Amino acid sequence: MEVPGAQVDRIEAVAQRCLDTARIKADDGTWIFQPDGAGKYPGRIYFRDFCYAVEGAGHLIPPEEIAAAIDFLIAGQREDGLMANCVYTDGRPVYVVHGNEPPTDNAQFAVKLVDAYCDLTGDYALYERHRNALMDGMETLPLSPDRLVMIDPANPHSAYGFTDTVGKTGEVLFSTLLYWEACMVLAKLGQRAEDHDGAHIWFEAAEHTEHKLKDFHRSRDGMMNAAHADCNQTDLWGSAYAGVVRALSKTETVRAGEYFFDRYDDCFLRGCVRHIPQPRHWQRMLAEYPRGTYQNGGYWPVATGWAAMVLDRFDHTTAVMLIDEAADLLEEQDAPEWINETETDGKLYVASAANVLGAVKRA
């Protein structure tokens, strides 16, 4: 969405500061990027956080460092194809966070990360080098017969990493949106590589998933639910992201924008976005956090750009106001991870600045 150029410059400056402080050297000499520059998540790199960094602020990172960090992450892939949740500076991969199974988003973020690098640099050799690894990773995802990402209610575990403490079960929205998006990316990359049979398979998978994504959509207010079993609740982040990646139609996206406009104070605080609207909290948690904090009622800048882009479809002035509030917060509080009415947690959190930056362009 278009905003004044001065706003873009302000957000970009914060993103640069986050990247500079989050950049560290792994034991093998590779430059990698921690989720933050303040030491909350020290000595490791994550697919999802680095993907957001490259998608939103990749032009601020030397291309050779992006490629090397991607190689470092994918080197942590397990023999069965499972992508690591994070990789430490010594090369040690970690696969499971909360519960007994891995999160359901790392394979998709690996695909999206490689695609973001290719789009940024035009260097498709990286994709060719990792093509089989990416496809193997996608095959490890737990899918329902309808090709929606699925978590067994009897065996809850982390789904999308930015809600990894939330006990969403059944078919889950955000990881499914990422799966659909990654299928489309692999189809596009397959076409470019003249792998037409492979491209067709991924296009078909995406089409089937896209059709069933409508099961998450609510006709009464235009929003989407986070899951079909536990936490079958309004997903603000997922609804906004669905509009951004065009999993919603133009009309549906405008309706989601209208919801954000009508319930602005239930969704936003100082330019940050709650996962679910006030006064609700998640029905099931995998880790104990006080209500109103972190992923159970905290407000995050990570989703602000998506929400603003969707809000922009309904009311441009309010969308620009949301970005203005976010820019002020990012500057004044050094890009926090999340906030609430009385707390600010984390500093120099890369995705907080990068995702807002990725959503704006100079008017």
N, C-alpha and C positions, 0 to 999 in steps of 0.2 A: 504494500500500500504506500501511497505517496505521503511524505511528511516534509516539512522544511529541511533544507540541507543542513542547517545548523544542528538539528536534532540527530541526524544521521552521524554527523561528526562527533557529537557528544557520546553517543552509544558506542561508536567505533573505538573511541579513545579508552573507554572502560573495558571493552573486549580485548584490546591490545594489552592493557595492564594485566588482565586476568591470564591471558596466554603467556605473557612474559614470566609471570610468577609461578605458573603451573608447570612450566617446562623444566624437566630434569633429565639427567642422563642415566640410562639403564646400565647395568653392569657390563654389558657388551659394547657400550659406547653409543647406543642408539638414543637419540633424543625422543622422549615420550612426554605425554601431557597428562598430568593428574587432573581429576575433576575440578580441583580448586587450587588456588595459590596460597592458601592460608594454613594448610596442613591438616585439614579435617579428614581427608582421604589420602594419606601419604603413601608414596612409593609404589603407585600402581596406575594402570591405564585401563579404561573401560571402553568397550565398543560404543555404547550408546552416547556417552559423554563426548568421546572424541568425534563421533559422527556428527553430533550437533555442532561441535566446534568447526569442523570442516564445512558443513553445509552453510552455516551462518557467517563464519569468519575465516574461511579457508584462504582468502586472498591475503590475510595477514600472516600466514605461515609459509615458510619456504617449501616449495613442492617436494623437494627431496626428503625433507623431514616428515612430511605427511606419508609419503610412500614407505619410508623406513619404519615409521610407527605402525602402519598397517601390516607390514611384514612381521613385525614383532608381535602384534596381537594374533594374527592368524597362525603363527608358529605355536600358539597355545592350544590349537584345536586337538581334541581327543581322537583316538584312532577310529572311533565309531562315527566321527563327523561332527560331534558336538562342539560348538564354539565356546570358548571360555567366557565367563562373566567378567573377569578382569585378569590382568597379568601383572605380576609384581616385577620390580626392577631386575631381580635375579632370574627372570624367565619363568617363575613358578605360576602356573595357571590356577584359578579358582573357578569352580563350575556351579556350586550350589550356594544359595544365600539363606533363605528362610524355607523350611520344609525339607522334604527328602529328594526333591527333583529340582533341576535347574530352572532359572527364569525362562520365559517363553518369548524372548525378544532378541537375543544376541545374534542368531542367524540372520534375521532381517536387517539388523543394524550393520552387520558385516557387509551385506549386499549393498545397502544404502551408502555406506562409507566408501567402498570401492567406486561406486557410481559417482559420488560427489567428487572424488579425486579425478576421475576421468573427465567429468564435465568441466572441472576447474582447469585442468592441464592439457586435455586432448591426448594424454598418454594412455592408450588402451592396452599397452603391454602389461600393465599391472593386473588388469582384468584377465588377460590371457594366462598370466602366471597363476592366478588364484581361482580360475573358473571352476575347476572340479571341487575345490575346497568349499566354495560358496554353495554350490549345488548340494554337496554332501551335508553341509550345515542345515540347509532348508529341509532336508529329508528327516532330520532328527526332531522336527517340531511335532507335538502331539495334536493331531487334527481330528475333528469329529467327522462323521460320514458326509457332512455338508461342507467340509474343508474350512471349518472355522477352528481357530485355536482353542483347545479344550483343556480344562483342569478338572480332575476328578474331585468332587466334593468330599470324598472320603480320604483324599490325600492332598490337602491344600498346600500350595507352595507359591512362590513369587511368579507373577505374570510379567507385566511391563515394569521395567526397572525403577521408574520413578514413582511406582506404587508397590514396591517390592515387599512392604510390610503389611499390605492389604490382602485379605483372604478372599479375593474374587475367585469364584469357581463356576463350573459349567463352561459353556462357550463364552469367551471373554473378548470384549470389543477391541481394546487398544492393540493387543498383540495381533489380532486378526486384521486390523487396518494395516499394520506394518507388514503382515504376511502378504496381503493383497498388493500393497505397494511394491514389495520386494519381487513378487512374481512379475509385475509389470516391468520392473527394471531389468530382470533377467531376460525377459522376452525381448526388450529393446536391445540389450547388449548382444543377445543371440542373433538378432537380425543383422546388427552391424558386423558381427563376425561371420555372417553368412551360414550360420547354423540354423537353418530354417525349420528343421524338425524340432530342435530344442526350443526355438522361439515359439513354435505353435503349442507345444506342451505347456509352457509357462503362461502363454496368453489364455489358454483354455482353463488352467487352474485359476487364474485371476478372474476370469469371467464367471466361473462357478461361485467363487467366494464373494464376488461383488453382488451377485444376485441374492445370496443368503445374508449379506450384511444388513439388508433391509429389515431382518428380524429384530435387530437392535433398535430400530427407529420407532419413535412414538409420534403418531399422527396428531395427537392432541396439542402438543406444544413444539414439535419439530426437533426435539432433542433425542439423544441416544442413551441407552442404558449400558452400564459398565460390564454387566455379565448376565447370564441367564439363570444362575442359581444363587449362590451367596453374593451379596452386594449387587443385586439387581436394582440399581439406583442410578440417578441422573449423573452422567459422566460429562462434566464440563470440558475437561481436556480432550476427551475422545470425540465429543460432538464438534468442538472447534477444529480438531485435526482432520476429521472426516470432511469438513468443508474445505479445508486448505488443500487436501490431496484429491479433491473432487470425487470422493466416495459418495457424497451427497450431491443431488442435482442443484442447479442454480436456485430454483425455487426453495428447496429444502435448506440451502445455505442461508438464504435471506431470512427464513423463519428462525433458524438458529441465531442469527444476528439480532433478530427482534427479541428473542428470549434474553440475550445478554443485555440488550438495551432496557427492557422492561424490568429486569431483576439485577440491575447493575450493582446495587449495594449488597446483594446476596452472593455475588460472584467475585467481586473485586475489592481489593484494599490497596491503596497507594500504588496502583499500577501492577499488582500481582493477582494471581488467579487461584482460587480454591479448587480442589479436585472435584468436590461436589458442593452444591449451593448451601448457604446458610438456611436453616440452623442444623442441617443434617450432619451426621457422622457415619462412617462406614459400619456396616452391619457385622463384619467379621474382620478381625485383625490377626496377623501372624506374629506380631511383636507388640509389646505393650508400650504405647506412647500416650501421654495425657491427651484428652480431647482438646481440640483447638490448636494442636501443635503438629509439626512435621507433616506427614502424609495424611493425618486424620484431622484436618481442619486448618492447617497452615495455608498461607497464600504464597505462591511461587511465581517468580518472573519467567520461569522456563516456558510456560504456556501463554504468556502475555501476547507474543507476536501472533500466534494462531488465533487467539480470541479477537485481537484487534482486526486481523484480516477479515474474519467472519463478520464482526460488528460493522466493519467498513461497508459491507454489502447492504446494510440497512440504514446506517447513519454515520456518515464520514466524520462529522464534527466530534461525535462521542468517541469514535475510534482513535482520532488524533489525540483527544484528551487522555485516553488510556495510555497511549505511547508517551505523551508528555509526563504523566505521572510516573511511568516506569523509568524514563530517562532521569528524572529527578532522584528517584530512589537508588538507581544503579550508581549514580555519582555520589550521593550523600552517604550511602551505606556500604560503599565498596562492593557492589554486586552480591548481595546476600543470597544464600540458598533459598531461604523461606522467611516469612515474617508472620506475625499476627498483631493483634491490637497493642500488645505490650512487649513483644520480643522481636529480636532480629537475630537469626542464626546463620552462621557461616559467612565467609567473606571471599571475595575474588572467585566466585563460583562461575566457571567458564560458560556453562550452558545458560545461565541467567542472562548474560550479556549477549552471547552469540545468537541465541534464538530470537531475541528482540531485534538484533541487528539484521538477521536474515529475513525478517518480515517487512523491512522498510526500504524505501528508495527515495532519492531526492525528488521533490516535486518540481 
